[in-house]
């Protein structure tokens, strides 16, 4: 019998004789989902350290020592996972907008869309390219087949016309500095 065969036979003998005892040890100390993994890990360690594992009667206490370490490791992992979950649960989340905010936004969006539809098709197109498609002025100039300066002027004029059509004064435009307000109601 070769060295590897002897090692396999030693592990097989220990496994057959002591798996149930090691498994019960782990199950008494850990939840079932972790206990099965811990018991399997004990025998993985036993295989890696097969030359250190005693033969015969000395194998079970040695395996209990390995199991004790594995149970401790699983407990630490579980504690870290639980602590991390608590930290994540404590993180501030963006509050969902209330029903009155949703109704107000829908009303404002409806008014804005009506104002947009009242503009000339060329103004609508430049605004849609900028806002809905997210194009830069250079990209708008390519799409409209004009210079970047012309795209900039068309965009500015269309925005002025949209503000006028929607009844948005220059004071409201200056207050937002052209920055969209997010769902939380702040910048």
C-alpha positions in Angstrom: 0.0 0.0 0.0 1.4 3.4 -1.0 1.7 6.5 1.2 -1.4 8.2 -0.4 -3.4 5.0 -0.1 -2.5 4.8 3.6 -3.5 8.4 4.2 -6.8 7.9 2.4 -7.5 4.8 4.4 -6.6 6.6 7.7 -9.1 9.4 6.8 -11.8 6.9 5.7 -11.4 5.0 9.0 -11.6 8.3 11.0 -14.6 9.5 9.0 -16.5 6.2 9.2 -15.9 5.9 13.0 -16.3 9.6 14.1 -18.4 11.6 11.6 -21.6 11.2 13.5 -19.9 12.3 16.8 -18.3 15.3 15.1 -21.6 16.2 13.4 -23.5 16.0 16.7 -20.8 18.2 18.3 -21.3 20.8 15.6 -25.1 20.6 15.6 -25.2 21.2 19.4 -23.3 24.4 19.0 -24.3 25.9 15.7 -27.5 26.3 13.6 -28.0 23.4 11.2 -27.1 25.4 8.1 -23.7 26.1 9.6 -23.2 22.8 11.5 -23.2 20.7 8.4 -20.6 22.9 6.8 -18.5 22.9 10.0 -18.6 19.1 10.2 -17.5 18.9 6.6 -14.7 21.4 7.2 -13.4 19.3 10.2 -12.7 16.5 7.8 -11.2 18.8 5.2 -8.8 20.0 7.8 -8.2 16.4 8.9 -7.2 15.5 5.3 -4.8 18.5 5.1 -3.3 17.5 8.5 -3.6 13.7 8.1 -0.1 13.1 9.3 -0.8 15.0 12.5 -4.0 13.2 13.3 -3.5 10.4 15.8 -4.5 6.8 14.9 -7.1 4.8 16.7 -8.6 6.1 20.0 -6.7 9.4 19.8 -8.4 10.5 16.6 -11.8 11.5 18.1 -10.4 13.9 20.7 -8.1 15.4 18.0 -11.2 15.8 15.7 -13.1 17.5 18.6 -10.2 19.9 18.8 -10.5 20.7 15.1 -14.3 20.9 15.4 -14.0 23.3 18.4 -11.8 25.6 16.2 -14.3 25.4 13.2 -17.3 26.1 15.4 -15.5 29.1 16.8 -14.7 30.3 13.3 -18.3 29.8 12.1 -19.5 31.8 15.2 -17.1 34.7 14.4 -18.2 34.7 10.8 -21.9 34.7 11.9 -21.3 37.5 14.4 -19.5 39.6 11.7 -22.3 39.0 9.3 -24.9 40.0 11.9 -22.9 43.2 12.9 -22.6 44.2 9.3 -26.3 43.6 8.7 -27.1 45.8 11.7 -24.9 48.5 10.3 -26.5 48.3 7.0 -30.0 48.4 8.5 -29.0 51.5 10.4 -28.0 53.4 7.2 -30.2 56.3 6.3 -32.3 55.6 3.3 -33.9 58.1 1.0 -37.4 58.6 2.2 -40.1 57.7 -0.2 -42.0 60.8 -1.3 -45.4 61.1 0.3 -48.7 61.0 -1.7 -49.0 64.8 -1.8 -45.5 65.1 -3.3 -46.3 62.5 -5.9 -49.5 64.3 -6.8 -47.7 67.7 -7.0 -44.9 66.3 -9.2 -47.4 64.6 -11.6 -49.3 67.9 -11.9 -46.1 69.8 -12.5 -44.9 67.2 -15.0 -48.3 67.4 -16.8 -48.1 71.2 -17.0 -44.5 71.0 -18.2 -45.4 68.5 -20.9 -48.3 70.7 -22.1 -46.0 73.7 -22.2 -43.5 71.6 -24.2 -46.2 70.5 -26.7 -47.1 74.2 -27.2 -43.6 74.9 -28.6 -42.6 74.7 -32.2 -41.4 71.3 -33.3 -37.8 72.5 -33.7 -37.7 73.8 -30.1 -39.3 70.6 -28.8 -36.6 68.5 -30.7 -33.6 70.4 -29.2 -35.1 70.2 -25.7 -35.8 66.5 -26.1 -32.3 65.8 -27.4 -30.8 67.6 -24.4 -33.2 66.4 -21.6 -34.5 63.0 -22.7 -31.6 61.7 -24.8 -29.0 63.4 -22.5 -26.9 64.7 -25.5 -24.2 67.3 -25.1 -24.3 70.4 -27.1 -21.7 68.9 -29.5 -23.9 65.8 -29.9 -27.0 68.0 -30.5 -25.1 69.9 -33.1 -24.3 66.7 -35.0 -27.9 65.5 -34.6 -29.3 68.8 -35.9 -26.6 69.2 -38.5 -25.5 72.6 -37.2 -22.5 74.2 -35.4 -22.1 73.8 -31.7 -22.7 77.5 -31.3 -25.9 77.3 -33.2 -27.0 74.3 -31.1 -26.2 76.3 -27.9 -28.3 79.2 -29.1 -31.2 77.0 -30.2 -31.1 75.2 -26.8 -31.1 78.5 -24.8 -33.9 80.0 -26.9 -36.0 76.8 -26.6 -35.5 76.8 -22.9 -36.6 80.4 -22.5 -39.7 79.7 -24.6 -40.5 76.6 -22.5 -40.1 78.6 -19.2 -42.4 81.3 -20.6 -45.0 78.7 -21.8 -44.9 76.9 -18.4 -45.1 80.2 -16.5 -41.7 79.7 -14.8 -40.2 83.0 -14.1 -36.5 83.9 -14.1 -36.5 83.9 -10.3 -37.5 80.2 -10.2 -34.9 79.4 -12.8 -32.2 81.2 -10.8 -33.3 79.5 -7.6 -32.5 76.0 -9.0 -29.4 77.2 -11.0 -30.6 74.7 -13.7 -30.0 71.8 -11.3 -32.8 69.2 -11.1 -34.2 68.6 -7.6 -34.1 64.9 -6.6 -36.9 62.8 -5.0 -35.9 63.8 -1.5 -36.7 67.4 -2.2 -33.2 68.7 -1.7 -30.2 69.1 -3.9 
